[in-house]
Amino acid sequence: MNPRCKAGLLVLLLAPLAARSEQWTLDHTVATRYEVNDNAALAPTSPGTMNSLSLSSNLQAARRSENAATSVRALMAAVEERGRGANDRVDGQWRVSQTFDDPLHSLSLSAGYLQDLNNNIDTGDVLVGRARRRTMQADASLSRQLSPRWSASVQGAFDRTRYGADGASDFRNGSGGGGLSYRLTERQTTSLHLSQARYRTEDGRYRSTTDQFSLGWSQQLSERSSMSLSVGGYRSRSGGQRTVLVCPLDPSFCPTFIPYQRVTEPANETRRGLQFNFSSRWQLGEAIEASLRAAREQSPSGAGVLARRDTLGATLNQSFTPRASGSFGYARSRALYGSFGGDVSRTEESLSLSFTHRLAEDLSLQAGATHRRARSSLFGGSASANAVNLSLSVDWPRLDAAR
C-alpha cells in the first residue's frame, strides 16, 4: 500500500474519536524569524551570505476522554531569502497521534509528514551539504503491565524519505521490535530490547537488514537528576552494487596503453559491532539545568547507504529572571557511510547560544548565534558556517473546553 494511503487511512480512523471527547485544548503560536548565515548550505563552496525572513504558524490541538487522547500538530513556515542561490519556499509538517490506556495496556498510534528544506541545525544526510527533504512516517507501540515489576512492549515504524536535489538517494526504512523491563526499585529499572530494521534505496541499488539487541539501565538519582544507559550489539547484512576498475586486456597494458574501464558488480557484506546510548540530566540549583548525551547507532541516510553514527551533545540552560533565560549547546557527530570497503566519513560540529526574554505573557523575543563546521573524507571537502538570528513569537490565548 502506498505510504500516503497508509497515513490517510490512519487519519480517517482517528478523526471520528474527537466527537466523543470530554475535553479539548487548542494552542496557537505565530512567529517571525530573521537570520543571517554566511554559508547556509554548509557546502565547501559558499554561495555567499544569505539573509532569510520567515513567518511560521504552529497549531496544536488535543482532545481527551476517560481512557484515550488524540493530538494534532501542524506547523507551516513561509521563508523568503536574499542572496546568491536564494530559494523562497514553504516548509511544513503535521503529525496526528492517538493513545489508548487502561490499567494494564497502553497503545499509541501516530502518523506524520515533514517537508524540510534546509531546516535549522541538523546532521546533514548527504555528506557535506543538505538537500530538500520530504518524509512520511507512521509508527505504533503497545505495552502491557505483566506484574507490578514486569512490563513488556512491542513497536513498529515505517518511514519513506524523498529528496529534491542531486547527490541524494530516496529511501524507505521499516523497523520492528520488542522488549521487557523490570523495575528493581522505585527509582531503578533494567530492560532488554530486540529489534530489526530494513533499509533500502528507492532505486534498488542498496539494501540492508540490521538486527540489534541492547541491555538497558535507568536510575532516578534524585529529584533533580537522572541517568540512563543501554549497551548492545548489531549485525548488518547489506547487498547492492559497487563500481570497480578492470582492464579489458592483460593488466600489464593498463593504464599505459589502454585505460581502465569502470564496471558495476554485485556486492554483499556483513558487519558487526557494539552500540550504546547514554543520557543524563542534572538540575543544578533552582536556575541551572544541564544534560549530556552520547550514542552510537545504525541509522538510514540520504547518501544511499546505511550509516553508523557516533554522536555527543551537551546543553546548559540558565534562568536569569522569571522572564529571561539563556541556553548553550554543543553537538558533535561522526557518520560512517559504508559502501563495500569504500567507506566515506563525515564529521559535523556545532556551537549554539541563545537568549530568550518574555516581553509579556503572550509575547517573547529570542536572539541566537550558531557556529557549525563539517568535514567529509570524500575529496577532502570541508566547510564552516556562522549564523545569527532574531525572532519574535506571539502565543494566542489557549482555548480549553469541556463537557
C-alpha positions as CSV (number, residue, x, y, z in Angstrom):
1,M,0.0,0.0,0.0
2,N,1.2,3.5,-0.8
3,P,2.6,5.3,2.2
4,R,0.2,8.2,1.6
5,C,-2.7,5.8,1.7
6,K,-1.4,4.3,5.0
7,A,-1.2,7.7,6.6
8,G,-4.6,8.8,5.2
9,L,-6.2,5.6,6.5
10,L,-4.8,6.2,10.0
11,V,-6.2,9.8,9.9
12,L,-9.7,8.5,8.9
13,L,-9.6,6.0,11.8
14,L,-8.6,8.6,14.4
15,A,-10.8,11.6,13.3
16,P,-14.2,10.3,14.5
17,L,-12.8,9.8,18.0
18,A,-12.8,13.6,18.6
19,A,-16.6,13.6,18.6
20,R,-16.6,11.6,21.8
21,S,-14.2,13.8,23.7
22,E,-14.7,15.1,27.2
23,Q,-12.1,17.9,26.9
24,W,-10.5,19.9,24.0
25,T,-7.5,22.2,24.1
26,L,-6.1,24.4,21.3
27,D,-2.7,26.2,21.3
28,H,-1.6,28.5,18.5
29,T,1.7,30.4,18.1
30,V,2.8,32.8,15.3
31,A,6.5,33.7,15.0
32,T,8.7,35.6,12.7
33,R,12.4,35.0,12.4
34,Y,15.3,36.8,10.7
35,E,18.6,35.1,10.1
36,V,21.9,36.0,8.5
37,N,24.1,33.0,7.5
38,D,27.4,33.2,5.7
39,N,27.1,29.6,4.4
40,A,23.5,28.5,4.5
41,A,24.1,25.2,2.8
42,L,27.2,24.3,4.7
43,A,28.9,23.4,1.4
44,P,32.6,23.6,0.5
45,T,31.9,26.4,-2.0
46,S,29.8,29.0,-0.3
47,P,27.3,31.0,-2.4
48,G,27.8,34.0,-0.1
49,T,25.9,35.5,2.8
50,M,22.2,34.6,2.9
51,N,19.5,36.7,4.6
52,S,16.3,34.9,5.3
53,L,13.0,36.1,6.8
54,S,10.3,33.5,7.8
55,L,6.8,33.6,9.2
56,S,5.6,30.5,10.8
57,S,2.3,29.3,12.4
58,N,2.3,26.4,14.9
59,L,-1.1,24.9,15.8
60,Q,-1.6,22.2,18.3
61,A,-5.0,20.7,19.1
62,A,-5.8,17.9,21.5
63,R,-8.8,16.1,22.9
64,R,-9.1,13.8,26.0
65,S,-11.6,11.2,27.1
66,E,-11.6,8.9,30.1
67,N,-9.0,6.4,28.6
68,A,-7.9,7.9,25.3
69,A,-6.3,11.0,23.8
70,T,-5.9,12.5,20.3
71,S,-3.5,15.2,19.3
72,V,-2.8,17.0,16.1
73,R,0.2,19.3,15.4
74,A,0.6,21.4,12.3
75,L,3.4,23.8,11.5
76,M,3.7,25.9,8.4
77,A,6.5,28.3,7.6
78,A,6.9,30.7,4.6
79,V,10.6,31.6,4.0
80,E,12.0,34.4,1.9
81,E,15.7,34.5,1.1
82,R,18.0,37.1,-0.2
83,G,21.4,36.2,-1.7
84,R,23.0,34.0,-4.3
85,G,21.2,30.7,-4.5
86,A,18.2,32.1,-2.7
87,N,15.2,29.8,-2.6
88,D,11.9,31.2,-1.4
89,R,9.8,28.3,-0.1
90,V,7.0,27.0,2.1
91,D,8.0,24.4,4.7
92,G,5.6,22.4,6.7
93,Q,4.9,19.4,8.9
94,W,2.0,17.7,10.5
95,R,1.5,14.9,13.0
96,V,-1.6,13.2,14.4
97,S,-1.4,10.7,17.3
98,Q,-3.8,8.6,19.2
99,T,-3.3,6.8,22.6
100,F,-5.5,4.3,24.5
101,D,-4.9,3.4,28.1
102,D,-6.3,1.1,30.7
103,P,-4.8,-0.2,33.9
104,L,-2.8,-2.9,32.1
105,H,-2.3,-1.7,28.5
106,S,-1.1,1.3,26.6
107,L,-1.5,1.7,22.8
108,S,0.0,4.6,20.8
109,L,-0.5,5.2,17.1
110,S,0.9,8.2,15.1
111,A,1.4,9.4,11.5
112,G,3.2,12.4,10.2
113,Y,4.6,14.3,7.2
114,L,7.6,16.5,7.1
115,Q,8.7,18.8,4.3
116,D,12.1,20.1,5.4
117,L,14.1,22.4,3.1
118,N,17.4,23.2,4.9
119,N,15.9,23.1,8.4
120,N,18.0,24.7,11.3
121,I,20.8,22.7,12.8
122,D,20.6,19.1,11.9
123,T,23.1,16.4,10.9
124,G,23.4,16.5,7.1
125,D,22.1,13.4,5.4
126,V,24.1,14.0,2.2
127,L,27.7,14.3,3.2
128,V,28.7,18.0,3.1
129,G,25.6,20.0,2.3
130,R,21.9,19.4,2.9
131,A,19.1,18.7,0.5
132,R,15.4,19.3,0.3
133,R,13.8,16.5,2.2
134,R,10.2,15.2,2.4
135,T,9.5,12.4,4.9
136,M,6.3,10.4,5.6
137,Q,6.2,8.5,8.9
138,A,3.9,6.0,10.7
139,D,4.5,4.2,13.9
140,A,2.8,2.2,16.6
141,S,3.6,0.8,20.0
142,L,1.9,-1.4,22.6
143,S,2.9,-2.0,26.2
144,R,1.4,-4.3,28.8
145,Q,2.0,-4.4,32.6
146,L,2.7,-8.1,33.3
147,S,3.1,-7.6,37.1
148,P,3.8,-4.8,39.5
149,R,7.5,-5.0,38.4
150,W,7.5,-6.6,34.9
151,S,6.3,-5.0,31.7
152,A,6.5,-5.8,28.0
153,S,6.3,-3.7,24.9
154,V,6.3,-4.1,21.1
155,Q,6.9,-1.3,18.5
156,G,6.8,-0.9,14.7
157,A,7.7,2.0,12.5
158,F,7.9,2.9,8.8
159,D,9.2,6.0,7.0
160,R,9.8,7.0,3.4
161,T,12.1,9.9,2.5
162,R,12.4,11.7,-0.8
163,Y,14.9,14.4,-1.7
164,G,14.7,17.2,-4.3
165,A,18.4,17.6,-5.0
166,D,21.2,15.8,-6.9
167,G,23.5,13.6,-4.9
168,A,20.8,12.3,-2.6
169,S,19.1,8.9,-2.6
170,D,15.5,8.4,-1.8
171,F,15.0,5.6,0.7
172,R,12.5,3.7,2.8
173,N,13.1,2.2,6.2
174,G,11.0,-0.1,8.4
175,S,11.6,-1.4,11.9
176,G,10.0,-3.7,14.4
177,G,11.0,-4.9,17.9
178,G,10.0,-5.7,21.4
179,G,11.4,-5.8,24.9
180,L,11.0,-6.5,28.6
181,S,11.6,-4.2,31.5
182,Y,11.9,-4.9,35.2
183,R,11.6,-2.3,38.0
184,L,14.2,-3.1,40.6
185,T,13.2,-0.3,43.0
186,E,11.1,2.8,42.8
187,R,13.9,4.6,41.1
188,Q,15.8,1.9,39.2
189,T,14.8,-0.1,36.1
190,T,16.5,-2.6,33.8
191,S,15.4,-3.6,30.3
192,L,16.1,-5.9,27.4
193,H,15.3,-4.9,23.8
194,L,15.5,-6.8,20.5
195,S,14.7,-5.2,17.1
196,Q,15.2,-5.5,13.3
197,A,15.4,-2.7,10.8
198,R,15.3,-2.9,7.0
199,Y,16.6,-0.1,4.9
200,R,16.6,0.1,1.1
201,T,17.0,2.8,-1.5
202,E,14.2,3.5,-3.9
203,D,16.3,2.8,-7.0
204,G,17.0,-0.7,-5.6
205,R,20.8,-0.3,-5.7
206,Y,21.3,-0.9,-2.0
207,R,19.5,-2.7,0.8
208,S,20.4,-3.6,4.4
209,T,18.9,-5.6,7.3
210,T,20.1,-4.8,10.8
211,D,19.5,-7.0,13.8
212,Q,20.1,-5.3,17.2
213,F,19.9,-6.1,20.9
214,S,20.5,-3.9,24.0
215,L,20.5,-4.2,27.7
216,G,19.4,-1.0,29.5
217,W,19.5,0.5,32.9
218,S,17.9,3.7,34.1
219,Q,18.3,5.4,37.5
220,Q,16.5,8.3,39.1
221,L,19.4,9.5,41.2
222,S,17.4,12.2,43.0
223,E,14.5,14.6,42.4
224,R,17.0,16.7,40.4
225,S,19.0,14.2,38.4
226,S,18.5,11.1,36.3
227,M,20.7,8.8,34.2
228,S,20.1,6.0,31.6
229,L,22.5,3.7,29.7
230,S,21.9,0.9,27.2
231,V,24.7,-1.2,25.7
232,G,24.3,-3.8,23.0
233,G,25.4,-5.0,19.6
234,Y,24.3,-5.1,16.0
235,R,24.7,-7.1,12.8
236,S,24.1,-5.5,9.4
237,R,23.8,-7.6,6.2
238,S,24.0,-5.4,3.2
239,G,23.7,-6.0,-0.5
240,G,24.0,-3.9,-3.6
241,Q,26.3,-2.9,-6.3
242,R,29.8,-1.4,-6.4
243,T,31.9,0.1,-9.1
244,V,35.4,-1.3,-9.8
245,L,38.1,-0.6,-12.3
246,V,39.0,-3.5,-14.6
247,C,41.4,-3.9,-17.5
248,P,39.8,-5.2,-20.7
249,L,43.1,-7.0,-21.7
250,D,46.1,-8.1,-19.8
251,P,46.7,-5.9,-16.7
252,S,50.2,-5.1,-17.9
253,F,48.6,-3.0,-20.7
254,C,46.7,-0.7,-18.2
255,P,46.9,2.2,-17.9
256,T,49.9,2.7,-20.1
257,F,48.4,1.6,-23.4
258,I,44.7,1.4,-22.7
259,P,42.6,3.0,-19.9
260,Y,40.8,1.1,-17.1
261,Q,37.1,0.6,-17.5
262,R,34.5,1.1,-14.8
263,V,32.1,-1.8,-14.3
264,T,29.4,-2.5,-11.8
265,E,29.2,-5.8,-10.0
266,P,27.0,-7.2,-7.2
267,A,28.5,-7.0,-3.7
268,N,27.5,-8.2,-0.2
269,E,28.9,-7.7,3.2
270,T,28.1,-8.3,6.9
271,R,29.2,-6.0,9.7
272,R,29.0,-6.5,13.4
273,G,29.8,-4.1,16.2
274,L,28.9,-2.6,19.6
275,Q,26.5,0.3,20.1
276,F,25.3,2.3,23.1
277,N,23.1,5.1,24.2
278,F,23.8,7.3,27.3
279,S,21.8,10.2,28.6
280,S,21.9,12.2,31.8
281,R,20.2,15.3,33.3
282,W,21.1,17.4,36.3
283,Q,19.2,20.2,38.0
284,L,22.0,22.4,39.4
285,G,20.2,24.7,41.8
286,E,16.9,26.4,41.1
287,A,18.1,28.2,37.9
288,I,20.5,25.9,36.1
289,E,19.8,22.6,34.2
290,A,22.4,20.6,32.4
291,S,22.2,17.5,30.2
292,L,24.6,15.2,28.4
293,R,24.0,12.5,25.7
294,A,26.2,10.2,23.8
295,A,25.3,7.4,21.4
296,R,26.5,5.0,18.6
297,E,23.7,3.7,16.4
298,Q,22.9,2.4,12.9
299,S,20.6,4.8,11.0
300,P,19.3,5.3,7.4
301,S,20.7,8.1,5.4
302,G,20.2,10.0,2.2
303,A,23.7,9.1,1.0
304,G,22.3,5.8,-0.4
305,V,23.8,3.5,2.2
306,L,23.3,2.7,5.9
307,A,25.2,5.0,8.2
308,R,26.9,4.3,11.6
309,R,26.7,7.5,13.7
310,D,28.6,8.5,16.8
311,T,27.0,11.5,18.5
312,L,27.9,13.6,21.5
313,G,25.9,16.5,22.8
314,A,25.6,18.7,25.9
315,T,23.3,21.6,26.8
316,L,23.2,24.1,29.6
317,N,20.1,26.1,30.4
318,Q,20.1,29.1,32.8
319,S,17.2,31.2,34.1
320,F,18.3,34.7,34.9
321,T,15.0,36.1,35.9
322,P,11.4,34.9,35.8
323,R,11.2,36.4,32.3
324,A,14.7,35.9,30.9
325,S,16.6,32.7,30.2
326,G,19.6,31.5,28.1
327,S,21.0,28.3,26.8
328,F,24.3,27.0,25.4
329,G,24.6,23.8,23.3
330,Y,27.4,21.8,21.9
331,A,27.0,18.9,19.5
332,R,29.4,16.7,17.6
333,S,28.6,13.8,15.2
334,R,30.6,11.4,13.0
335,A,28.8,9.4,10.4
336,L,30.5,6.5,8.6
337,Y,28.7,5.6,5.3
338,G,29.5,2.0,4.5
339,S,29.9,1.2,0.8
340,F,31.5,-2.2,0.5
341,G,35.0,-1.3,1.5
342,G,34.9,2.3,0.2
343,D,33.7,3.9,3.3
344,V,33.1,7.7,3.4
345,S,33.0,9.6,6.7
346,R,31.5,12.9,7.6
347,T,32.1,14.9,10.8
348,E,29.9,17.8,11.9
349,E,30.3,20.0,15.0
350,S,28.2,22.9,16.2
351,L,28.1,25.5,19.0
352,S,25.0,27.5,19.7
353,L,24.0,30.2,22.1
354,S,20.5,31.7,22.6
355,F,18.8,34.2,24.8
356,T,15.0,34.5,25.4
357,H,13.1,37.3,27.0
358,R,9.4,37.2,27.6
359,L,8.1,40.7,27.0
360,A,4.6,39.9,28.0
361,E,2.5,36.8,28.9
362,D,1.9,36.1,25.2
363,L,4.9,37.8,23.6
364,S,8.6,36.7,23.6
365,L,11.8,37.8,21.9
366,Q,14.7,35.4,21.1
367,A,18.2,36.1,19.8
368,G,20.8,33.4,19.0
369,A,24.1,32.7,17.3
370,T,25.4,29.4,15.9
371,H,28.8,28.2,14.5
372,R,28.9,25.0,12.5
373,R,31.6,23.2,10.6
374,A,31.7,19.9,8.7
375,R,34.3,17.7,7.1
376,S,34.0,14.8,4.7
377,S,36.6,12.3,3.6
378,L,35.2,12.5,0.1
379,F,37.6,14.7,-1.9
380,G,38.7,16.2,1.4
381,G,35.7,18.6,1.5
382,S,35.2,20.9,4.5
383,A,33.0,23.8,5.3
384,S,32.0,26.2,8.1
385,A,29.1,28.4,8.7
386,N,28.2,31.2,11.1
387,A,24.7,32.5,11.7
388,V,22.9,35.0,13.9
389,N,19.1,35.2,14.3
390,L,16.4,37.2,15.9
391,S,12.8,36.0,16.3
392,L,9.6,37.3,17.8
393,S,6.7,35.0,18.7
394,V,3.1,35.5,19.8
395,D,1.2,32.9,21.7
396,W,-2.6,33.2,21.2
397,P,-4.7,32.6,24.4
398,R,-5.1,28.9,25.0
399,L,-8.6,27.5,24.3
400,D,-10.0,24.9,26.8
401,A,-13.4,23.4,26.5
402,A,-15.0,20.5,28.4
403,R,-18.4,18.8,28.7
